[in-house]
Amino acid sequence: MASQIISLSSIATPNNGVDLDEIMQQKAEHQGCGTSGGSGKASCGTGAGQGDLAPEIWEKVKNHPCYSEEAHHHYARMHVAVAPACNIQCNYCNRKYDCANESRPGVVSEKLTPEQAAKKVLAVASTIPQMTVLGVAGPGDPLANPEKTFKTFELISKTAPDIKLCLSTNGLALPDHVDTIAGFNVDHVTITINMVDADVGAQIYPWIYYKNKRYKGREAAQILTDRQMQGLEMLTERGILCKVNSVMIPGINDHHLVEVNRAVKSRGAFLHNIMPLISAPEHGTVFGLNGQRGPTAQELKSLQDSCEGEMNMMRHCRQCRADAVGLLGEDRSAEFTTEAVMAMDVEYDLESRKAYQSLVEQERQATADAKRAELETLAGEQSDVKILIAVATKGSGRVNEHFGHATEFQIYEASASGAKFVGHRRVDLYCQGGYGEEEALESTVIRAINDCTAVFVAKIGGCPKASLEAAGIDAVDRYAFEYIEQSVIAYYRDYLDNIRSGAIVHGQRGDAEIRQGAYVAA
Amino acid sequence: MAFKIVSSQCTSCSACEPECPNMAISEKNGTFVIDPAKCTECINYFDEPQCVAVCPVDDTCIIDNNYPRYVA
Protein backbone atom coordinates (compact mmCIF):
# COMPACT_ATOMS: atom_id res chain seq x y z
CA MET A 1 0.00 0.00 0.00
CA ALA A 2 2.81 2.36 0.83
CA SER A 3 4.05 2.45 -2.71
CA GLN A 4 0.55 3.22 -3.99
CA ILE A 5 0.31 6.23 -1.73
CA ILE A 6 3.63 7.51 -2.97
CA SER A 7 2.72 7.09 -6.61
CA LEU A 8 -0.67 8.69 -6.14
CA SER A 9 0.85 11.78 -4.66
CA SER A 10 3.11 11.96 -7.68
CA ILE A 11 0.04 12.00 -9.93
CA ALA A 12 -1.23 15.12 -8.24
CA THR A 13 0.30 18.17 -9.79
CA PRO A 14 1.14 21.04 -7.51
CA ASN A 15 -1.28 23.92 -7.00
CA ASN A 16 -4.27 22.29 -8.61
CA GLY A 17 -6.13 22.14 -5.35
CA VAL A 18 -6.85 18.43 -5.55
CA ASP A 19 -7.36 16.61 -2.29
CA LEU A 20 -5.25 13.48 -2.23
CA ASP A 21 -7.41 11.83 0.42
CA GLU A 22 -10.37 12.25 -1.84
CA ILE A 23 -8.55 10.53 -4.67
CA MET A 24 -7.45 7.69 -2.43
CA GLN A 25 -11.06 7.24 -1.39
CA GLN A 26 -12.22 7.37 -4.99
CA LYS A 27 -9.59 4.87 -5.97
CA ALA A 28 -10.38 2.51 -3.11
CA GLU A 29 -14.08 2.54 -3.97
CA HIS A 30 -13.30 2.00 -7.60
CA GLN A 31 -11.09 -0.99 -6.99
CA GLY A 32 -13.59 -2.37 -4.56
CA CYS A 33 -16.14 -2.79 -7.32
CA GLY A 34 -13.74 -4.78 -9.41
CA THR A 35 -11.98 -8.00 -8.70
CA SER A 36 -9.14 -7.89 -6.24
CA GLY A 37 -5.62 -7.39 -7.54
CA GLY A 38 -3.70 -10.39 -8.74
CA SER A 39 -6.64 -12.12 -10.37
CA GLY A 40 -6.33 -13.43 -13.89
CA LYS A 41 -8.12 -10.39 -15.31
CA ALA A 42 -5.78 -7.89 -13.82
CA SER A 43 -3.51 -7.87 -16.79
CA CYS A 44 -2.87 -6.22 -20.07
CA GLY A 45 -5.17 -7.21 -22.88
CA THR A 46 -6.05 -10.83 -22.49
CA GLY A 47 -2.87 -11.72 -20.68
CA ALA A 48 -1.28 -15.04 -21.41
CA GLY A 49 -3.63 -17.07 -23.49
CA GLN A 50 -7.36 -17.41 -23.25
CA GLY A 51 -7.49 -17.00 -19.46
CA ASP A 52 -11.09 -16.56 -18.37
CA LEU A 53 -12.34 -15.07 -21.63
CA ALA A 54 -15.42 -16.58 -23.22
CA PRO A 55 -14.48 -18.68 -26.30
CA GLU A 56 -16.27 -16.36 -28.76
CA ILE A 57 -14.39 -13.35 -27.39
CA TRP A 58 -11.07 -15.19 -27.39
CA GLU A 59 -11.69 -16.08 -31.02
CA LYS A 60 -12.03 -12.37 -31.83
CA VAL A 61 -8.98 -11.12 -29.95
CA LYS A 62 -6.45 -13.94 -30.12
CA ASN A 63 -4.77 -12.71 -33.31
CA HIS A 64 -5.34 -9.00 -32.73
CA PRO A 65 -2.11 -7.41 -31.49
CA CYS A 66 -3.90 -4.37 -30.07
CA TYR A 67 -6.52 -6.33 -28.13
CA SER A 68 -4.25 -9.03 -26.73
CA GLU A 69 -0.92 -8.30 -25.06
CA GLU A 70 0.14 -11.88 -25.66
CA ALA A 71 -0.77 -11.69 -29.37
CA HIS A 72 1.24 -8.52 -29.89
CA HIS A 73 4.50 -10.41 -29.57
CA HIS A 74 3.51 -12.57 -32.55
CA TYR A 75 1.05 -10.77 -34.81
CA ALA A 76 1.29 -7.54 -36.77
CA ARG A 77 -1.16 -4.87 -37.86
CA MET A 78 -1.29 -2.13 -40.43
CA HIS A 79 -3.12 1.15 -40.70
CA VAL A 80 -4.06 2.75 -43.99
CA ALA A 81 -4.29 6.53 -44.07
CA VAL A 82 -7.47 6.91 -46.10
CA ALA A 83 -9.25 9.26 -43.69
CA PRO A 84 -7.63 12.70 -43.61
CA ALA A 85 -10.65 14.78 -42.54
CA CYS A 86 -11.58 15.31 -38.90
CA ASN A 87 -14.65 16.68 -37.17
CA ILE A 88 -13.14 17.81 -33.89
CA GLN A 89 -10.05 19.67 -32.72
CA CYS A 90 -7.93 18.28 -29.89
CA ASN A 91 -5.31 20.29 -28.05
CA TYR A 92 -2.79 17.44 -28.40
CA CYS A 93 -3.11 17.25 -32.18
CA ASN A 94 -1.79 19.49 -34.92
CA ARG A 95 -2.89 18.49 -38.38
CA LYS A 96 -0.19 20.52 -40.09
CA TYR A 97 2.57 18.37 -38.69
CA ASP A 98 3.71 15.54 -40.93
CA CYS A 99 7.03 13.80 -40.66
CA ALA A 100 8.22 10.41 -41.91
CA ASN A 101 10.66 10.09 -39.03
CA GLU A 102 8.14 10.27 -36.29
CA SER A 103 5.72 7.79 -34.87
CA ARG A 104 2.63 9.03 -33.10
CA PRO A 105 -1.10 9.21 -33.78
CA GLY A 106 -2.27 11.68 -36.38
CA VAL A 107 0.96 11.59 -38.36
CA VAL A 108 1.29 10.10 -41.84
CA SER A 109 3.59 10.55 -44.78
CA GLU A 110 1.05 10.23 -47.55
CA LYS A 111 -2.68 9.72 -47.72
CA LEU A 112 -4.18 6.97 -49.84
CA THR A 113 -7.27 6.41 -51.93
CA PRO A 114 -9.32 3.32 -50.96
CA GLU A 115 -8.04 1.56 -54.09
CA GLN A 116 -4.41 2.32 -53.23
CA ALA A 117 -5.06 1.18 -49.69
CA ALA A 118 -6.49 -2.14 -50.85
CA LYS A 119 -3.42 -2.80 -52.98
CA LYS A 120 -1.14 -1.86 -50.10
CA VAL A 121 -2.93 -4.27 -47.77
CA LEU A 122 -2.39 -7.15 -50.20
CA ALA A 123 1.26 -6.22 -50.64
CA VAL A 124 1.89 -6.06 -46.90
CA ALA A 125 -0.10 -9.22 -46.16
CA SER A 126 1.98 -11.11 -48.72
CA THR A 127 5.27 -9.81 -47.32
CA ILE A 128 4.37 -10.08 -43.62
CA PRO A 129 2.25 -13.23 -43.22
CA GLN A 130 1.64 -12.58 -39.54
CA MET A 131 -0.16 -9.33 -40.43
CA THR A 132 -3.72 -10.11 -39.33
CA VAL A 133 -5.39 -6.76 -38.74
CA LEU A 134 -6.17 -3.78 -40.95
CA GLY A 135 -7.15 -0.61 -39.16
CA VAL A 136 -8.35 2.78 -40.30
CA ALA A 137 -7.18 5.30 -37.74
CA GLY A 138 -6.98 8.59 -39.54
CA PRO A 139 -4.90 10.69 -39.76
CA GLY A 140 -8.25 12.41 -39.20
CA ASP A 141 -11.31 10.50 -38.06
CA PRO A 142 -12.46 7.43 -40.05
CA LEU A 143 -16.12 8.32 -39.51
CA ALA A 144 -15.62 11.89 -40.66
CA ASN A 145 -14.65 10.21 -43.97
CA PRO A 146 -17.27 7.45 -44.07
CA GLU A 147 -17.27 6.88 -47.83
CA LYS A 148 -13.49 6.42 -47.99
CA THR A 149 -13.35 4.26 -44.86
CA PHE A 150 -16.17 1.94 -45.88
CA LYS A 151 -15.03 1.71 -49.49
CA THR A 152 -11.65 0.54 -48.15
CA PHE A 153 -13.34 -2.09 -45.98
CA GLU A 154 -15.46 -3.24 -48.91
CA LEU A 155 -12.46 -3.73 -51.18
CA ILE A 156 -10.37 -5.53 -48.57
CA SER A 157 -13.15 -7.82 -47.38
CA LYS A 158 -13.40 -9.07 -50.96
CA THR A 159 -9.71 -9.56 -51.72
CA ALA A 160 -8.34 -10.55 -48.29
CA PRO A 161 -11.24 -12.05 -46.37
CA ASP A 162 -9.04 -13.44 -43.58
CA ILE A 163 -7.91 -9.99 -42.45
CA LYS A 164 -9.72 -8.48 -39.49
CA LEU A 165 -11.07 -4.97 -40.02
CA CYS A 166 -10.75 -2.42 -37.28
CA LEU A 167 -11.27 1.31 -36.80
CA SER A 168 -10.45 3.98 -34.29
CA THR A 169 -12.70 7.01 -33.87
CA ASN A 170 -13.30 10.01 -31.65
CA GLY A 171 -16.92 8.87 -31.44
CA LEU A 172 -18.68 12.05 -32.52
CA ALA A 173 -20.14 10.49 -35.67
CA LEU A 174 -20.19 6.93 -34.31
CA PRO A 175 -23.93 6.54 -33.57
CA ASP A 176 -24.71 7.35 -37.24
CA HIS A 177 -22.50 4.53 -38.52
CA VAL A 178 -22.79 1.65 -36.07
CA ASP A 179 -25.03 -0.39 -38.38
CA THR A 180 -22.69 0.03 -41.34
CA ILE A 181 -19.77 -0.99 -39.12
CA ALA A 182 -21.65 -4.10 -38.03
CA GLY A 183 -22.52 -4.80 -41.68
CA PHE A 184 -18.83 -5.05 -42.60
CA ASN A 185 -18.28 -7.54 -39.76
CA VAL A 186 -15.93 -5.10 -38.04
CA ASP A 187 -15.67 -6.56 -34.59
CA HIS A 188 -13.13 -4.19 -33.06
CA VAL A 189 -13.76 -0.49 -32.64
CA THR A 190 -11.65 1.90 -30.60
CA ILE A 191 -13.11 5.15 -29.24
CA THR A 192 -10.85 7.84 -27.83
CA ILE A 193 -12.57 9.04 -24.66
CA ASN A 194 -10.64 11.53 -22.56
CA MET A 195 -13.46 12.74 -20.32
CA VAL A 196 -17.05 12.27 -19.26
CA ASP A 197 -17.30 15.75 -17.75
CA ALA A 198 -17.77 18.72 -20.07
CA ASP A 199 -15.74 21.01 -17.81
CA VAL A 200 -12.76 18.72 -18.24
CA GLY A 201 -13.54 18.31 -21.93
CA ALA A 202 -13.50 22.05 -22.52
CA GLN A 203 -9.81 22.04 -21.58
CA ILE A 204 -9.03 19.33 -24.14
CA TYR A 205 -11.28 20.11 -27.10
CA PRO A 206 -11.47 23.71 -28.34
CA TRP A 207 -14.26 22.87 -30.81
CA ILE A 208 -16.25 20.24 -32.61
CA TYR A 209 -18.07 20.32 -35.95
CA TYR A 210 -21.48 18.74 -35.56
CA LYS A 211 -24.63 19.01 -37.68
CA ASN A 212 -23.22 21.82 -39.81
CA LYS A 213 -22.21 23.96 -36.88
CA ARG A 214 -19.02 24.61 -34.96
CA TYR A 215 -19.56 24.24 -31.21
CA LYS A 216 -17.03 25.46 -28.67
CA GLY A 217 -16.15 25.03 -25.03
CA ARG A 218 -18.40 23.21 -22.61
CA GLU A 219 -21.23 22.84 -25.09
CA ALA A 220 -18.91 21.10 -27.56
CA ALA A 221 -17.56 18.74 -24.91
CA GLN A 222 -21.07 17.85 -23.71
CA ILE A 223 -22.18 16.88 -27.22
CA LEU A 224 -19.01 14.87 -27.71
CA THR A 225 -19.32 12.89 -24.49
CA ASP A 226 -23.04 12.20 -25.09
CA ARG A 227 -22.29 10.88 -28.57
CA GLN A 228 -19.35 8.79 -27.35
CA MET A 229 -21.41 7.11 -24.63
CA GLN A 230 -24.28 6.49 -27.04
CA GLY A 231 -21.94 5.03 -29.63
CA LEU A 232 -20.27 2.78 -27.07
CA GLU A 233 -23.62 1.44 -25.89
CA MET A 234 -24.72 0.78 -29.46
CA LEU A 235 -21.52 -1.16 -30.20
CA THR A 236 -21.85 -3.23 -27.06
CA GLU A 237 -25.48 -4.08 -27.91
CA ARG A 238 -24.29 -5.48 -31.23
CA GLY A 239 -21.53 -7.56 -29.68
CA ILE A 240 -18.74 -5.46 -31.21
CA LEU A 241 -15.66 -5.38 -28.98
CA CYS A 242 -14.82 -1.88 -27.94
CA LYS A 243 -11.49 -0.56 -26.75
CA VAL A 244 -11.36 2.86 -25.13
CA ASN A 245 -8.25 4.98 -25.59
CA SER A 246 -7.64 7.79 -23.11
CA VAL A 247 -4.83 10.31 -23.20
CA MET A 248 -3.48 11.01 -19.72
CA ILE A 249 -2.94 14.76 -19.37
CA PRO A 250 -1.47 15.62 -15.96
CA GLY A 251 -3.43 18.33 -14.17
CA ILE A 252 -6.34 18.14 -16.61
CA ASN A 253 -7.79 14.64 -16.72
CA ASP A 254 -5.39 12.40 -14.79
CA HIS A 255 -7.63 11.94 -11.74
CA HIS A 256 -10.74 12.13 -13.87
CA LEU A 257 -9.72 9.07 -15.92
CA VAL A 258 -10.67 6.84 -12.99
CA GLU A 259 -14.22 8.13 -13.49
CA VAL A 260 -13.95 7.64 -17.25
CA ASN A 261 -12.83 4.07 -16.62
CA ARG A 262 -15.90 3.45 -14.48
CA ALA A 263 -18.23 5.02 -17.09
CA VAL A 264 -16.91 2.98 -20.01
CA LYS A 265 -16.71 -0.23 -18.02
CA SER A 266 -20.38 0.10 -17.05
CA ARG A 267 -21.26 0.49 -20.74
CA GLY A 268 -19.49 -2.70 -21.71
CA ALA A 269 -16.12 -1.56 -23.04
CA PHE A 270 -13.76 -4.53 -23.33
CA LEU A 271 -10.38 -2.91 -22.85
CA HIS A 272 -9.09 0.44 -21.55
CA ASN A 273 -5.91 1.91 -22.94
CA ILE A 274 -4.58 4.84 -20.93
CA MET A 275 -1.78 6.46 -22.91
CA PRO A 276 0.67 9.19 -21.92
CA LEU A 277 0.22 12.59 -23.52
CA ILE A 278 2.84 13.15 -26.21
CA SER A 279 3.68 16.80 -26.05
CA ALA A 280 6.66 18.75 -27.35
CA PRO A 281 6.89 22.33 -28.62
CA GLU A 282 8.11 21.18 -32.04
CA HIS A 283 4.83 19.31 -32.59
CA GLY A 284 3.09 22.66 -32.73
CA THR A 285 0.10 21.47 -30.69
CA VAL A 286 -1.66 23.68 -28.14
CA PHE A 287 -0.35 21.47 -25.33
CA GLY A 288 3.12 21.36 -26.87
CA LEU A 289 3.28 25.14 -27.10
CA ASN A 290 1.80 25.94 -23.70
CA GLY A 291 4.24 23.62 -21.92
CA GLN A 292 1.70 21.02 -20.82
CA ARG A 293 3.80 18.08 -19.69
CA GLY A 294 3.12 14.37 -20.16
CA PRO A 295 3.12 11.91 -17.25
CA THR A 296 6.20 10.11 -15.95
CA ALA A 297 6.39 6.32 -16.20
CA GLN A 298 5.47 5.93 -12.54
CA GLU A 299 2.48 8.27 -12.79
CA LEU A 300 1.17 6.39 -15.81
CA LYS A 301 1.62 2.97 -14.23
CA SER A 302 0.00 4.11 -11.01
CA LEU A 303 -3.11 5.32 -12.85
CA GLN A 304 -3.25 2.14 -14.93
CA ASP A 305 -2.92 0.04 -11.78
CA SER A 306 -5.69 2.00 -10.07
CA CYS A 307 -8.08 1.37 -12.99
CA GLU A 308 -7.35 -2.33 -13.09
CA GLY A 309 -10.32 -4.30 -11.92
CA GLU A 310 -12.93 -6.17 -13.83
CA MET A 311 -11.78 -4.45 -16.96
CA ASN A 312 -8.63 -5.30 -18.86
CA MET A 313 -6.03 -2.55 -19.13
CA MET A 314 -3.93 -2.24 -22.26
CA ARG A 315 -0.31 -1.41 -21.57
CA HIS A 316 1.34 -2.41 -24.80
CA CYS A 317 0.06 0.44 -26.98
CA ARG A 318 2.87 2.10 -28.96
CA GLN A 319 0.75 5.13 -29.95
CA CYS A 320 1.49 4.41 -33.56
CA ARG A 321 1.09 6.40 -36.72
CA ALA A 322 -2.04 6.34 -38.86
CA ASP A 323 0.01 4.50 -41.53
CA ALA A 324 1.99 2.13 -39.28
CA VAL A 325 2.95 -1.31 -40.59
CA GLY A 326 4.35 -4.30 -38.69
CA LEU A 327 4.57 -5.57 -35.15
CA LEU A 328 3.56 -2.91 -32.63
CA GLY A 329 7.15 -2.32 -31.55
CA GLU A 330 8.45 -1.82 -35.08
CA ASP A 331 7.47 0.41 -37.96
CA ARG A 332 7.96 -0.89 -41.47
CA SER A 333 5.81 1.75 -43.16
CA ALA A 334 8.81 3.13 -45.06
CA GLU A 335 9.05 -0.16 -46.99
CA PHE A 336 5.54 0.26 -48.35
CA THR A 337 5.34 3.68 -49.94
CA THR A 338 2.62 4.09 -52.56
CA GLU A 339 5.26 4.13 -55.26
CA ALA A 340 6.77 0.86 -54.03
CA VAL A 341 3.40 -0.80 -53.55
CA MET A 342 2.08 0.13 -56.98
CA ALA A 343 5.21 -1.37 -58.55
CA MET A 344 4.76 -4.66 -56.68
CA ASP A 345 3.33 -7.69 -58.40
CA VAL A 346 1.22 -9.11 -55.62
CA GLU A 347 -0.28 -12.55 -55.48
CA TYR A 348 -2.38 -13.05 -52.38
CA ASP A 349 -1.77 -16.56 -51.14
CA LEU A 350 -4.18 -17.41 -48.35
CA GLU A 351 -2.80 -20.92 -47.89
CA SER A 352 0.79 -19.86 -47.27
CA ARG A 353 -0.43 -17.22 -44.83
CA LYS A 354 -2.32 -19.92 -42.94
CA ALA A 355 0.73 -22.21 -42.95
CA TYR A 356 2.93 -19.46 -41.55
CA GLN A 357 0.39 -18.56 -38.89
CA SER A 358 0.17 -22.16 -37.72
CA LEU A 359 3.93 -22.01 -37.06
CA VAL A 360 3.37 -18.82 -35.10
CA GLU A 361 0.72 -20.65 -33.05
CA GLN A 362 3.21 -23.43 -32.23
CA GLU A 363 5.78 -20.88 -31.05
CA ARG A 364 3.11 -19.12 -29.05
CA GLN A 365 2.01 -22.33 -27.36
CA ALA A 366 5.63 -23.17 -26.49
CA THR A 367 6.01 -19.71 -24.90
CA ALA A 368 2.91 -20.21 -22.78
CA ASP A 369 3.96 -23.72 -21.74
CA ALA A 370 7.43 -22.53 -20.71
CA LYS A 371 5.90 -19.74 -18.64
CA ARG A 372 3.48 -22.11 -16.92
CA ALA A 373 6.23 -24.58 -16.04
CA GLU A 374 8.45 -21.84 -14.63
CA LEU A 375 5.56 -20.34 -12.67
CA GLU A 376 5.13 -23.64 -10.83
CA THR A 377 8.56 -23.11 -9.26
CA LEU A 378 7.11 -20.04 -7.50
CA ALA A 379 4.20 -21.96 -6.00
CA GLY A 380 3.74 -21.07 -2.36
CA GLU A 381 6.05 -18.05 -2.61
CA GLN A 382 4.77 -15.36 -0.22
CA SER A 383 7.27 -12.54 -0.81
CA ASP A 384 5.80 -9.08 -1.42
CA VAL A 385 8.92 -7.97 -3.31
CA LYS A 386 8.12 -6.60 -6.77
CA ILE A 387 10.72 -5.61 -9.32
CA LEU A 388 10.62 -4.25 -12.85
CA ILE A 389 12.71 -5.80 -15.59
CA ALA A 390 13.42 -4.22 -18.99
CA VAL A 391 13.75 -6.59 -21.94
CA ALA A 392 15.37 -6.06 -25.34
CA THR A 393 13.32 -8.04 -27.85
CA LYS A 394 12.51 -8.16 -31.55
CA GLY A 395 9.30 -10.09 -30.92
CA SER A 396 8.16 -13.72 -30.66
CA GLY A 397 8.24 -13.40 -26.87
CA ARG A 398 11.99 -13.96 -26.64
CA VAL A 399 15.00 -12.06 -25.29
CA ASN A 400 16.48 -11.67 -28.74
CA GLU A 401 17.75 -8.13 -29.25
CA HIS A 402 21.24 -6.69 -28.77
CA PHE A 403 21.25 -3.93 -26.15
CA GLY A 404 22.74 -1.41 -28.57
CA HIS A 405 20.18 -2.15 -31.30
CA ALA A 406 17.09 -1.86 -29.13
CA THR A 407 14.73 0.95 -30.08
CA GLU A 408 12.48 0.06 -27.17
CA PHE A 409 12.48 -2.03 -24.03
CA GLN A 410 9.50 -4.05 -22.87
CA ILE A 411 8.87 -3.74 -19.15
CA TYR A 412 7.80 -6.70 -17.01
CA GLU A 413 6.82 -6.66 -13.38
CA ALA A 414 8.09 -9.71 -11.50
CA SER A 415 6.34 -10.68 -8.29
CA ALA A 416 5.36 -13.78 -6.36
CA SER A 417 2.38 -14.12 -8.71
CA GLY A 418 4.62 -14.33 -11.77
CA ALA A 419 5.65 -12.15 -14.71
CA LYS A 420 3.35 -9.41 -15.98
CA PHE A 421 3.82 -7.10 -18.96
CA VAL A 422 3.35 -3.56 -17.62
CA GLY A 423 4.63 -1.34 -20.41
CA HIS A 424 7.42 -0.41 -22.74
CA ARG A 425 9.88 2.44 -23.13
CA ARG A 426 11.09 3.79 -26.37
CA VAL A 427 14.74 4.81 -26.57
CA ASP A 428 16.81 6.49 -29.20
CA LEU A 429 19.14 4.18 -31.00
CA TYR A 430 22.15 4.64 -28.82
CA CYS A 431 24.38 2.42 -30.98
CA GLN A 432 24.84 4.89 -33.80
CA GLY A 433 28.55 4.48 -34.13
CA GLY A 434 31.16 7.16 -33.98
CA TYR A 435 30.95 9.47 -31.03
CA GLY A 436 28.89 10.29 -28.02
CA GLU A 437 27.73 6.76 -27.40
CA GLU A 438 28.18 6.86 -23.69
CA GLU A 439 26.43 10.18 -23.27
CA ALA A 440 23.56 8.89 -25.37
CA LEU A 441 23.39 5.82 -23.19
CA GLU A 442 23.34 7.88 -20.06
CA SER A 443 20.82 10.37 -21.31
CA THR A 444 18.30 8.09 -22.97
CA VAL A 445 18.40 4.44 -22.04
CA ILE A 446 19.14 4.78 -18.36
CA ARG A 447 16.55 7.50 -17.89
CA ALA A 448 14.00 5.38 -19.75
CA ILE A 449 14.53 2.25 -17.63
CA ASN A 450 15.68 3.87 -14.40
CA ASP A 451 12.83 2.21 -12.48
CA CYS A 452 14.06 -1.27 -13.48
CA THR A 453 16.22 -3.61 -11.41
CA ALA A 454 17.60 -5.46 -14.42
CA VAL A 455 17.72 -5.35 -18.20
CA PHE A 456 17.65 -8.58 -20.23
CA VAL A 457 19.54 -8.54 -23.52
CA ALA A 458 20.74 -11.01 -26.14
CA LYS A 459 24.15 -9.35 -26.04
CA ILE A 460 25.80 -6.29 -24.50
CA GLY A 461 29.22 -4.71 -24.61
CA GLY A 462 31.45 -4.10 -21.61
CA CYS A 463 31.11 -0.31 -21.50
CA PRO A 464 27.34 -0.03 -21.49
CA LYS A 465 27.19 -2.92 -19.03
CA ALA A 466 29.42 -0.99 -16.62
CA SER A 467 27.36 2.20 -17.04
CA LEU A 468 24.16 0.32 -16.30
CA GLU A 469 25.67 -1.35 -13.24
CA ALA A 470 26.83 2.08 -12.01
CA ALA A 471 23.21 3.22 -12.26
CA GLY A 472 22.15 0.17 -10.26
CA ILE A 473 20.70 -1.76 -13.19
CA ASP A 474 21.79 -5.38 -13.58
CA ALA A 475 22.63 -6.08 -17.25
CA VAL A 476 21.76 -9.73 -17.89
CA ASP A 477 22.68 -11.70 -21.00
CA ARG A 478 22.36 -15.21 -19.61
CA TYR A 479 18.79 -15.50 -20.94
CA ALA A 480 19.77 -14.70 -24.52
CA PHE A 481 17.17 -16.09 -26.96
CA GLU A 482 15.13 -17.63 -24.13
CA TYR A 483 11.42 -16.94 -23.56
CA ILE A 484 10.88 -13.60 -21.82
CA GLU A 485 8.33 -14.51 -19.18
CA GLN A 486 10.05 -17.74 -18.22
CA SER A 487 13.32 -15.82 -17.84
CA VAL A 488 11.69 -13.06 -15.77
CA ILE A 489 10.32 -15.63 -13.33
CA ALA A 490 13.67 -17.44 -13.14
CA TYR A 491 15.48 -14.17 -12.45
CA TYR A 492 12.97 -13.23 -9.79
CA ARG A 493 13.42 -16.57 -8.05
CA ASP A 494 17.20 -16.08 -7.97
CA TYR A 495 16.69 -12.49 -6.81
CA LEU A 496 14.65 -13.64 -3.81
CA ASP A 497 17.25 -16.29 -3.02
CA ASN A 498 19.96 -13.64 -3.09
CA ILE A 499 18.00 -11.36 -0.76
CA ARG A 500 17.52 -14.23 1.69
CA SER A 501 21.17 -15.23 1.60
CA GLY A 502 22.17 -11.62 2.16
CA ALA A 503 24.03 -11.42 -1.16
CA ILE A 504 21.94 -8.41 -2.23
CA VAL A 505 19.75 -5.81 -0.55
CA HIS A 506 16.43 -5.06 -2.19
CA GLY A 507 15.88 -1.33 -2.63
CA GLN A 508 13.30 0.92 -4.29
CA ARG A 509 14.19 2.19 -7.76
CA GLY A 510 13.45 5.74 -8.92
CA ASP A 511 11.04 7.01 -11.56
CA ALA A 512 11.61 6.85 -15.32
CA GLU A 513 10.98 9.09 -18.25
CA ILE A 514 8.56 8.53 -21.13
CA ARG A 515 10.08 9.71 -24.38
CA GLN A 516 8.53 12.84 -25.81
CA GLY A 517 10.72 13.83 -28.72
CA ALA A 518 10.47 12.85 -32.34
CA TYR A 519 11.60 9.37 -33.23
CA VAL A 520 14.39 9.34 -35.79
CA ALA A 521 14.48 6.09 -37.70
CA ALA A 522 17.79 4.32 -38.11
CA MET B 1 -18.95 37.10 -53.04
CA ALA B 2 -16.74 34.31 -52.00
CA PHE B 3 -14.42 32.62 -49.61
CA LYS B 4 -10.97 31.46 -50.60
CA ILE B 5 -8.54 28.93 -49.13
CA VAL B 6 -5.04 30.09 -48.22
CA SER B 7 -3.09 27.36 -49.95
CA SER B 8 0.03 27.72 -47.79
CA GLN B 9 -2.12 26.90 -44.76
CA CYS B 10 -4.24 24.12 -46.30
CA THR B 11 -3.37 20.65 -44.93
CA SER B 12 -5.29 19.05 -47.75
CA CYS B 13 -7.38 17.11 -45.25
CA SER B 14 -10.44 17.31 -47.52
CA ALA B 15 -12.85 18.00 -44.65
CA CYS B 16 -14.35 21.04 -46.40
CA GLU B 17 -15.04 19.43 -49.74
CA PRO B 18 -18.15 17.37 -48.87
CA GLU B 19 -19.55 20.06 -46.54
CA CYS B 20 -19.87 22.77 -49.20
CA PRO B 21 -23.55 23.09 -50.19
CA ASN B 22 -22.58 24.52 -53.58
CA MET B 23 -20.01 21.90 -54.59
CA ALA B 24 -17.63 24.83 -54.98
CA ILE B 25 -14.60 23.12 -53.44
CA SER B 26 -12.22 20.82 -55.29
CA GLU B 27 -8.65 19.58 -55.04
CA LYS B 28 -6.07 21.30 -57.18
CA ASN B 29 -2.31 20.79 -57.10
CA GLY B 30 -2.38 19.07 -53.72
CA THR B 31 -4.54 21.55 -51.83
CA PHE B 32 -8.18 22.56 -52.01
CA VAL B 33 -9.63 25.58 -53.80
CA ILE B 34 -12.98 27.35 -53.82
CA ASP B 35 -14.62 28.30 -57.10
CA PRO B 36 -15.67 31.92 -56.45
CA ALA B 37 -18.39 31.66 -59.07
CA LYS B 38 -20.14 28.97 -57.04
CA CYS B 39 -19.50 30.14 -53.45
CA THR B 40 -22.49 31.77 -51.73
CA GLU B 41 -20.80 32.10 -48.32
CA CYS B 42 -23.39 29.49 -47.28
CA ILE B 43 -26.01 32.23 -47.10
CA ASN B 44 -29.51 30.70 -47.12
CA TYR B 45 -28.02 27.28 -46.35
CA PHE B 46 -26.38 27.47 -42.95
CA ASP B 47 -25.76 29.92 -40.12
CA GLU B 48 -22.04 29.87 -40.73
CA PRO B 49 -19.79 29.14 -43.72
CA GLN B 50 -19.19 25.39 -43.61
CA CYS B 51 -15.61 25.47 -44.85
CA VAL B 52 -14.71 27.86 -42.03
CA ALA B 53 -16.56 25.78 -39.45
CA VAL B 54 -14.86 22.49 -40.32
CA CYS B 55 -11.34 23.64 -41.26
CA PRO B 56 -8.73 22.47 -38.71
CA VAL B 57 -6.41 25.42 -39.32
CA ASP B 58 -7.57 28.87 -38.20
CA ASP B 59 -7.67 31.69 -40.79
CA THR B 60 -7.33 29.32 -43.72
CA CYS B 61 -10.82 29.75 -45.25
CA ILE B 62 -11.15 33.52 -45.49
CA ILE B 63 -13.17 36.13 -47.41
CA ASP B 64 -11.66 36.83 -50.81
CA ASN B 65 -11.53 40.61 -51.07
CA ASN B 66 -11.19 40.45 -54.82
CA TYR B 67 -14.91 39.84 -54.97
CA PRO B 68 -17.83 41.83 -53.55
CA ARG B 69 -19.71 40.16 -50.68
CA TYR B 70 -22.41 37.75 -51.75
CA VAL B 71 -25.97 39.06 -51.67
CA ALA B 72 -28.74 36.54 -51.60
Interface residues (C-beta under 8 A of the other chain):
Chain A: P84 A85 C86 N87 Q89 R95 K96 K111 P139 G140 A144 N145 Y209 N212 K213 R214
Chain B: Q9 T11 S12 C13 S14 A15 E19 F46 D47 E48 Q50 V52 A53 V54 P56 V57
